[in-house]
Amino acid sequence: MRVVIQRTKKAAVAVEGKEISAIDEGLMILLGIEDSDTPDDIAWLCAKIVNLRIFDDEQGVMNESILQKPDHDIMLVSQFTLFASTKKGNRPSYIRASKPDFAVPMYEKFIAELSRQLGKEVKTGIFGAYMQVSLVNDGPVTICIDTKNKE
């Protein structure tokens, strides 16, 4: 599993020109899933996300997690292109990205676990839809995490 986490002032997802989901301050997370991912990867990655100390404390130092910011939210969007391989030629290969029969249940489990650990509903895009994602990155703060690099 691979994520790109962006601290945001505002984020939204639209499908066919209609906004389907939006948050103000919080985290925009792009999630890529591959066939070797497991429920343990979901639990580990969700815990890492909600405990990342990337929000400012009273002194302006990134020292607080989203759990310490009850007015902040999370938006999660599926993103198969996170597993693009660009080793050969100029057209990326997405062979490592899971197909929907595996990815959809994992995505749904990820949403449920992240919501549980956050203590409230996580906003989402629509799996497999052609989406327009907008955000105002705060900082900018952008962090990439891959569950294959836990250690």
C-alpha positions as CSV (number, residue, x, y, z in Angstrom):
1,M,0.0,0.0,0.0
2,R,1.2,3.4,-0.9
3,V,-0.1,6.8,0.2
4,V,0.5,10.4,-0.5
5,I,-0.6,12.5,2.4
6,Q,-1.1,16.3,2.0
7,R,-2.0,18.7,4.8
8,T,-4.8,20.8,3.5
9,K,-6.7,24.0,4.2
10,K,-9.5,22.8,1.8
11,A,-10.0,19.8,-0.5
12,A,-12.8,18.6,-2.7
13,V,-13.7,15.8,-5.2
14,A,-16.0,16.2,-8.1
15,V,-17.4,13.6,-10.5
16,E,-18.9,14.8,-13.8
17,G,-18.7,18.4,-12.7
18,K,-20.6,17.8,-9.4
19,E,-18.9,18.0,-6.0
20,I,-19.4,14.8,-4.1
21,S,-17.2,15.3,-1.1
22,A,-15.3,18.2,0.5
23,I,-13.3,19.0,3.7
24,D,-11.7,22.1,5.1
25,E,-8.6,21.7,7.2
26,G,-7.2,18.2,7.5
27,L,-5.5,15.6,5.3
28,M,-6.0,14.7,1.7
29,I,-4.8,11.1,1.2
30,L,-4.2,9.4,-2.1
31,L,-4.2,5.6,-1.7
32,G,-2.7,3.0,-4.0
33,I,-3.3,-0.7,-3.5
34,E,-1.3,-3.7,-4.8
35,D,-2.1,-7.4,-4.6
36,S,0.5,-8.1,-1.8
37,D,-1.3,-5.8,0.6
38,T,-2.8,-7.3,3.7
39,P,-5.2,-6.3,6.6
40,D,-2.1,-5.8,8.7
41,D,-0.9,-3.1,6.2
42,I,-4.2,-1.4,6.6
43,A,-4.0,-1.3,10.4
44,W,-0.4,-0.2,10.4
45,L,-0.9,2.5,7.8
46,C,-4.1,3.9,9.4
47,A,-2.3,4.1,12.7
48,K,0.7,5.9,11.1
49,I,-1.6,8.4,9.4
50,V,-3.7,9.4,12.4
51,N,-0.6,9.7,14.6
52,L,1.6,11.7,12.3
53,R,2.6,14.8,14.1
54,I,2.3,17.2,11.1
55,F,0.0,19.9,12.5
56,D,1.3,23.0,14.3
57,D,1.1,23.3,18.1
58,E,0.7,26.6,20.0
59,Q,4.3,27.5,19.2
60,G,4.0,26.9,15.5
61,V,5.9,23.6,15.6
62,M,4.6,20.5,13.7
63,N,4.0,18.5,16.9
64,E,0.4,17.5,16.8
65,S,-1.5,14.8,15.0
66,I,-5.0,15.0,13.5
67,L,-6.3,13.2,16.6
68,Q,-5.5,16.5,18.5
69,K,-7.4,18.6,16.0
70,P,-11.1,17.6,16.4
71,D,-12.2,20.2,13.8
72,H,-10.0,18.6,11.1
73,D,-11.1,15.9,8.6
74,I,-9.6,13.4,6.3
75,M,-10.4,12.9,2.6
76,L,-9.4,9.6,1.0
77,V,-9.1,9.1,-2.8
78,S,-8.2,5.8,-4.5
79,Q,-5.2,6.4,-6.8
80,F,-3.9,3.4,-8.9
81,T,-1.3,5.6,-10.6
82,L,0.7,5.6,-7.4
83,F,2.0,2.2,-8.6
84,A,3.1,3.5,-12.1
85,S,6.3,2.0,-13.4
86,T,8.3,4.3,-15.6
87,K,11.3,2.1,-16.1
88,K,10.7,1.3,-19.8
89,G,9.7,3.9,-22.4
90,N,7.5,6.9,-21.7
91,R,4.2,5.3,-21.2
92,P,3.7,4.3,-17.5
93,S,2.8,0.7,-16.7
94,Y,0.2,0.1,-14.0
95,I,0.6,-3.6,-13.7
96,R,1.5,-3.5,-10.0
97,A,-1.8,-1.7,-9.2
98,S,-4.5,-4.1,-8.0
99,K,-7.6,-4.8,-10.1
100,P,-11.0,-3.8,-8.7
101,D,-11.9,-7.3,-7.5
102,F,-9.1,-7.1,-4.9
103,A,-8.7,-3.3,-4.6
104,V,-12.3,-2.4,-3.8
105,P,-12.7,-4.6,-0.7
106,M,-9.3,-3.4,0.5
107,Y,-10.3,0.2,-0.1
108,E,-13.5,-0.3,1.8
109,K,-11.6,-1.9,4.7
110,F,-9.2,1.0,4.7
111,I,-12.0,3.5,4.9
112,A,-13.6,1.6,7.8
113,E,-10.3,1.3,9.7
114,L,-9.2,4.9,9.1
115,S,-12.7,6.1,10.2
116,R,-12.5,3.9,13.3
117,Q,-9.0,5.2,14.3
118,L,-9.9,8.8,13.6
119,G,-13.2,8.5,15.5
120,K,-15.3,9.9,12.8
121,E,-16.3,9.4,9.1
122,V,-13.6,9.8,6.5
123,K,-14.7,11.6,3.3
124,T,-14.0,9.8,0.1
125,G,-14.0,9.9,-3.7
126,I,-15.6,7.2,-5.8
127,F,-13.5,4.2,-6.5
128,G,-12.7,3.8,-10.2
129,A,-14.5,7.1,-11.2
130,Y,-12.9,9.8,-13.3
131,M,-12.5,12.5,-10.6
132,Q,-11.4,16.0,-10.4
133,V,-9.5,16.5,-7.1
134,S,-8.8,20.0,-5.8
135,L,-6.9,21.1,-2.8
136,V,-5.1,23.9,-1.1
137,N,-2.0,22.3,0.3
138,D,-1.1,23.8,3.7
139,G,2.6,24.4,4.1
140,P,3.1,22.8,1.7
141,V,3.3,19.5,3.7
142,T,3.3,16.4,1.6
143,I,4.4,13.0,2.9
144,C,4.7,9.6,1.0
145,I,4.5,6.3,2.9
146,D,4.8,2.8,1.5
147,T,3.9,-0.2,3.7
148,K,6.7,-2.2,2.1
149,N,9.2,0.2,3.8
150,K,8.0,-0.2,7.4
151,E,11.4,-0.8,8.8
